[in-house]
Amino acid sequence: MKNETKIKIIISLEKILKELKLKYLPKPKFTSDIEYKELSKLLKSNSRYAPLVLDRNYKILTQESLAEFLRLNDISEETYIKEENDCDNFAFKTWLAIREWATQASVGVVIGDNPKEGKHAWNILIVDTDGTLELISIEPQTDMFSDFSDKKIDRVIL
């Protein structure tokens, strides 16, 4: 069998496994909808530069629903390799996985300062707490949630 055929088979199997995984994951739980203007305003107040909000409408995903998804997702178990599979790789892989599971989720990637290492990339979740929108940080290498208020960010992509 030619290498090209083997690669096509592997890609097909990966696609089937991905579809099965998405099929059996718990359904995402949302609290409300949010339009890009409101989202942009919230994100701009926490960022040095204008946020990149790519869609017109988003859904506010519950933190509990996302925590369950992250528990079942294996991205955080990947090996950290500086400059090859580091914070930006984890953040973008996690963002993509969440958006495949919950297509309109108000989840994004943040690039900002880490006092210990310089620039850092992580994820952000917008939640609705009793009618107040809040930003929650997600460290994609550990799946840990934390308060967003102490973070210094340059750019947000949603």
Disulfide bonds with the S-S distance in Angstrom:
none
